[in-house]
């Protein structure tokens, strides 16, 4: 329980965050998932879809665990989460428990998305977000200024056009937006910079 509490309080540690998220989903849907897994012995791929065949009545201990929890590791994680919840002051208040779990899952999901974005983003795109962030709120900056940032990385991003470079920030991540002939950073983009700064991630990435 102490170990789980430490994980819950340190949500910026994304591998544990992803584990908590997966366990939470399996915990909520453990009964239908268990019934579904328990009723399948094989999955046959067809050209038009997937066919599940009923499994025999006899099941091994390993199959029983998988039917109920998905895996022994998930089962252990589920028990830890349940133990942590039972130790909270609001353990008997279903609404408070729900609020707590929703908030934790939201934090975990956001951390996961930020980590995913960081491993895909180029250094010049981080520079662009930092420049937009330093311009205040809402911080409109000319497109020419954004294009100059890209040009500084022209050697590393040879052949990349501005539209290709910008689409990741706006359409894929929602970190920045172009309006008419100006660009500005979104609240999500500001939060992303705060996150990667707190994590101590390298801001001078390739690209």
Protein Blocks (a to p, Z undefined) as FASTA:
>chain_A
ZZmmmmmmmmmlmmlmmmmmmmmmmmmmmmmmmmmmmmpcbdcddfkbccdddddfbdcf
klmmmmmnopaklmmmmmmmmmmmmmpmklmmmklmmmmmmmmmmmmmmmmmmmmmmmmp
cfklmmmmmmmmmnopehiacfklmmmmmmmmmmmmgoiafklmmmmmmmmnopaccehj
accddfklmmmmmmmmmnopafkbgZZ
